[in-house]
Amino acid sequence: MVRETRGFTIVELLVTIGVIVFIATVTLVYNRAGEKQVALSVESAKVAGLILQAKQLAIAAYSLDAGLTCGYGVYFDQVKQQYSLFAYSPKGSATCPSLATIETSSTWQWSTNDMLEYSGLSWQIPVTTGLVLATGTISMPALDTVLFYPPNPTTVMVQDGSVHFETTSTLYVHLTTDDKAASSTISVNPAGQVNF
C-alpha cells in the first residue's frame, strides 16, 4: 500500500515567506524609530545637564578671582553640530566687564574667542549620530550661547545669529532626528531655569 503524502504548494510557501518578510521589516523600522527616540531623550538630558553644570560652576565661582574667569556657559555650534561647556574670559581684558556693560552696551559684542575650554570631556561634544541641532523659529528662537555671570548668577544669552547678549527672552535648543520624525526642545529662560 502506497501512502499519499501531501506537502506545501509553492504558492503557500511564497505567501508564508512574504508574511515573514513583512513582519521583519515592520519590526526593524519600529526598532530604528525607537532607537532614535531614545537617543533624542538621552541627548536632551545631556544638553540640559551641561547647561545646569555651567550654572553650578558660576555659583561656585563667586568666591574665585573674577579677573580670571568671568562666568561659565554653553555654546551651540549648528554648523559643526556640536556644543561646548566653556569658561568666559574676555581676551585683552584684565577684569571682567560689568553686567551692565554686557546687557546695555551696543558696542560690546560677544565673541567665541572669549571662550576657554573648561575640560576636554565637555568641549566640542558632537551631537549623537542620527540627531541634528536644528534652527529655531520666530516664536521659539534658537539659543546660540548661554552664559551664567556670577554672583547670582545672572543668565545672559545670545540668540542664534546675534553678537549681543540679552536677558529678557526665553531661548531654545532644538534637537531633531535626522529624518525629522521626532524632536525635542530645551528652553532656558532669563531666570536660568532649564526645561525639556
C-alpha positions in Angstrom: 0.0 0.0 0.0 1.4 3.4 -1.0 0.9 6.2 1.4 0.0 9.6 -0.1 1.8 12.5 1.5 0.8 16.0 0.8 3.3 18.9 1.1 3.1 22.6 0.8 2.5 24.1 -2.6 4.8 26.8 -3.9 2.1 29.4 -3.5 1.7 28.6 0.2 5.4 28.8 0.7 5.7 32.2 -1.1 2.8 33.6 0.9 4.4 32.4 4.2 7.8 33.9 3.3 6.1 37.2 2.2 4.3 37.5 5.6 7.6 36.8 7.5 9.5 39.4 5.5 6.7 42.0 6.1 6.7 41.4 9.8 10.5 41.6 10.0 10.5 44.9 8.0 7.9 46.4 10.3 9.8 45.3 13.4 13.1 46.8 12.1 11.5 50.1 11.2 9.8 50.3 14.6 13.1 49.4 16.4 15.0 52.1 14.4 12.4 54.7 15.3 12.6 53.6 18.9 16.4 53.8 19.0 16.2 57.4 17.6 13.7 58.4 20.2 15.8 57.0 23.0 18.9 58.8 21.5 16.9 62.1 21.4 15.9 61.8 25.0 19.4 61.0 26.1 20.9 63.9 24.1 18.3 66.3 25.5 19.2 65.2 29.0 22.9 65.7 28.3 22.4 69.2 26.9 20.2 70.2 29.9 22.7 68.7 32.3 25.6 70.7 30.7 23.6 73.9 31.0 22.9 73.2 34.6 26.6 72.4 35.2 27.6 75.8 33.8 25.1 77.4 36.2 26.5 75.5 39.2 30.1 76.5 38.2 29.0 80.1 38.1 27.6 79.8 41.6 30.8 78.3 42.8 32.9 81.0 41.0 31.5 83.7 43.3 34.4 83.0 45.7 37.1 82.9 43.0 39.2 85.7 41.5 36.8 87.2 39.0 39.7 88.5 36.9 40.5 85.0 35.6 37.1 83.6 34.8 34.1 85.9 34.4 31.4 83.2 34.2 30.6 79.8 32.6 28.3 78.9 29.8 27.4 76.6 26.9 27.9 77.3 23.2 25.9 75.5 20.5 27.5 75.3 17.1 24.9 74.4 14.5 27.4 74.3 11.6 29.7 71.8 13.3 26.8 70.1 15.1 28.5 70.2 18.5 28.3 72.0 21.8 30.8 73.0 24.5 30.9 74.0 28.1 33.3 77.0 28.4 34.8 79.4 30.9 34.2 83.0 29.9 37.4 85.1 29.9 37.4 88.2 27.6 40.6 88.5 25.6 42.7 91.6 26.2 41.0 92.5 29.4 42.4 92.3 32.9 39.0 92.5 34.5 35.5 91.2 33.8 33.1 93.6 32.1 30.3 94.7 34.3 27.0 93.1 33.9 25.5 96.5 33.0 28.0 96.8 30.1 27.1 93.3 28.8 23.4 94.0 29.0 23.1 97.5 27.7 26.2 98.4 25.6 25.5 98.5 21.8 29.3 98.4 21.2 30.1 95.4 23.3 30.0 92.2 21.3 30.2 88.5 22.2 33.0 86.6 20.6 33.7 82.9 20.6 37.4 83.9 21.1 36.4 84.7 24.7 35.6 81.0 25.4 38.1 78.9 27.2 37.9 75.1 27.2 36.6 74.1 30.6 37.5 70.4 30.2 38.3 68.0 27.4 35.2 65.9 28.2 32.8 68.9 27.9 34.4 70.6 24.9 33.2 70.2 21.3 30.8 67.4 22.2 29.4 66.1 18.9 25.6 65.6 18.6 24.8 61.9 18.5 24.7 60.3 15.1 21.1 60.4 13.7 20.3 63.7 15.6 20.6 67.3 14.5 20.9 70.6 16.3 18.2 72.5 14.4 17.4 76.1 13.8 14.8 78.0 15.7 11.5 79.6 14.6 10.2 83.2 15.1 8.2 82.1 18.2 10.9 79.8 19.5 14.3 81.4 18.6 17.4 79.2 18.8 19.9 79.5 21.6 23.5 80.1 20.4 25.1 80.8 23.8 24.0 80.8 27.4 26.3 82.4 30.0 25.9 82.4 33.7 27.5 85.5 35.2 28.4 85.4 39.0 27.5 86.1 41.7 23.7 85.5 41.5 24.3 84.0 38.8 22.7 86.2 36.2 21.6 84.5 33.0 22.6 86.2 29.7 22.0 84.6 26.3 22.9 85.1 22.7 20.2 84.3 20.1 21.5 82.4 17.1 22.8 84.9 14.5 23.4 87.7 17.0 26.5 89.0 18.7 24.8 90.7 21.7 23.7 89.2 25.0 20.2 89.6 26.1 18.5 88.9 29.4 14.8 89.2 28.7 13.9 86.4 26.3 13.5 82.6 26.6 15.6 80.9 24.1 15.6 77.3 22.9 17.9 74.4 21.9 16.1 72.4 19.2 17.1 68.8 18.6 15.5 66.6 15.9 16.1 63.2 14.4 17.8 63.4 11.0 14.5 62.3 9.4 12.5 64.9 11.3 10.2 62.2 12.7 10.8 63.3 16.3 12.1 66.4 18.0 12.9 67.8 21.5 13.2 71.3 22.7 15.2 72.5 25.7 14.3 76.0 26.9 16.4 78.4 29.0 14.5 81.4 30.5 16.0 84.7 31.8 16.0 83.3 35.4 18.2 80.4 34.3 15.5 77.7 34.5 16.1 74.8 32.1 13.1 72.8 30.9 12.9 70.0 28.4 
